[in-house]
């Protein structure tokens, strides 16, 4: 980020939002290609929580486009 009054993202959601904001209107596309990626997602917060396993195998595309005002 180049503006002096903005702060750097400190977590994944803020980073994703910052990236999306920067690409919106530029017709940018981000492509992620996963090969047997496994993500353990907690059911709740705490040390003894159980996890769900999400398995991703394929392509995820994120496209942005500027909305036109009617």
Secondary structure in CASP SS format (residue, H / E / C, confidence):
PFRMAT SS
TARGET T0000
AUTHOR 0000-0000-0000
METHOD secondary structure of the structure
MODEL  1
X C 1.00
X C 1.00
X C 1.00
X C 1.00
X C 1.00
X C 1.00
X C 1.00
X C 1.00
X C 1.00
X C 1.00
X C 1.00
X H 1.00
X H 1.00
X H 1.00
X H 1.00
X H 1.00
X H 1.00
X H 1.00
X H 1.00
X H 1.00
X H 1.00
X H 1.00
X H 1.00
X C 1.00
X C 1.00
X C 1.00
X C 1.00
X C 1.00
X E 1.00
X E 1.00
X E 1.00
X E 1.00
X E 1.00
X E 1.00
X E 1.00
X E 1.00
X E 1.00
X E 1.00
X E 1.00
X E 1.00
X E 1.00
X E 1.00
X C 1.00
X C 1.00
X C 1.00
X C 1.00
X C 1.00
X C 1.00
X C 1.00
X C 1.00
X E 1.00
X E 1.00
X E 1.00
X E 1.00
X E 1.00
X E 1.00
X E 1.00
X E 1.00
X E 1.00
X E 1.00
X E 1.00
X E 1.00
X E 1.00
X C 1.00
X C 1.00
X C 1.00
X C 1.00
X C 1.00
X C 1.00
X C 1.00
END
